[in-house]
Amino acid sequence: MLFGSSHDLVVQQTLFETQPTFRRLLQDCIDVTGPLSSGNTDDRALFAFQYALTRTLQSWGIQPAAVFGAGAGALAAACVAGLVEWKDAILLAGNSEAVHQIAFRSPSIPLVSAETGRTIEPGSTPGVGYWQGYRRRTSPVGIALDSLRARGCHVFLESCRGQVASAELRRESDLWLACADDRHPVWETLLDTVGALYVNGTSVDWKGFDEGYERSRVVLPTYPFERRRCWLDPSETRRFQGPLKNSSPGRCE
């Protein structure tokens, strides 16, 4: 999964209003940070959106095989990989100097470095400079994509369409999907993406997908189904016996 440096506010608002799991996760972040800015310059707002979106996908059974974040997306990638707790990631997003107060762990999901484009080795964590310069850094996206392909990744899911990889870095042999696309309605894009992942071998937890919504029983009619056969038997059909009398070619009477 790929994380960029901006987010779609329409997607955020729509999911907050219509998706219970996303709403709960985003509200958890708001409870820690206070009201989030509506602009893309607020790294806390960007992280909160990407974190809530990814955890929602995971509650649907969609688990990333590896993650990479460019620019401010590096925080969401690190959190999803298990390198840092979400509350600590928010702290970092608000103040990169807080890195000295945070205990990092070894990633539980392969994490591609936003600094080198290489997979971070198990048991190691990026240094202080990695976190203090994440937004100013130009991430080596091409190298990162090659690192992911070397791990067998050929289905790439972006948090927002076109946020990470430019057209020239994409290969026809790869499948590129997005959680958000400003050209289409929010749920249309998200459902199309879930469907594409499913038909390409990703397991989806449909019970988790439906979790959080209130359902009501519907009373069905009590009368029995009265079966009525409407099929025509071959013996009941009329066969064509030749041209009609008094008809000429090209005319229909």
NORWO-V52693 format. One record per backbone hydrogen bond with DSSP energy under -1.0 kcal/mol. NH is the residue of the N-H (numbers start at 1). CO is the residue of the C=O. Records with the same first field share a line. If there is no record, write none. Layout:
NH: CO, CO
This chain:
2: 157
3: 68
12: 8
13: 9
14: 10
15: 11
16: 12
17: 13
18: 14
19: 15
23: 19
24: 20
25: 21
26: 22
27: 23
28: 24
29: 25
30: 26
31: 27
33: 29
34: 30
46: 42
47: 43
48: 44
49: 45
50: 46
51: 47
52: 48
53: 49
54: 50
55: 51
56: 52
57: 53
58: 54
59: 55
61: 58
62: 57
67: 110
68: 1
70: 3
73: 70
74: 71
75: 72
77: 73
78: 74
79: 75
80: 76
81: 77
82: 79
83: 78
89: 85
90: 86
91: 87
92: 88
93: 89
94: 90
95: 91
98: 95
99: 96
100: 97
101: 98
102: 99
105: 83
108: 81
109: 81
112: 67
113: 118
117: 113
120: 111
124: 121
132: 128
133: 129
137: 133
141: 139
144: 140
145: 141
146: 142
147: 143
148: 144
149: 145
150: 146
152: 149
153: 148
156: 175
158: 177
159: 2
161: 180
163: 160
169: 166
170: 167
174: 171
175: 154
177: 156
179: 158
184: 181
189: 185
190: 186
191: 187
192: 188
193: 189
194: 190
195: 191
196: 192
197: 193
198: 194
199: 195
201: 198
202: 197
205: 60
206: 204
209: 205
210: 206
213: 210
236: 233
237: 234
247: 244
251: 248
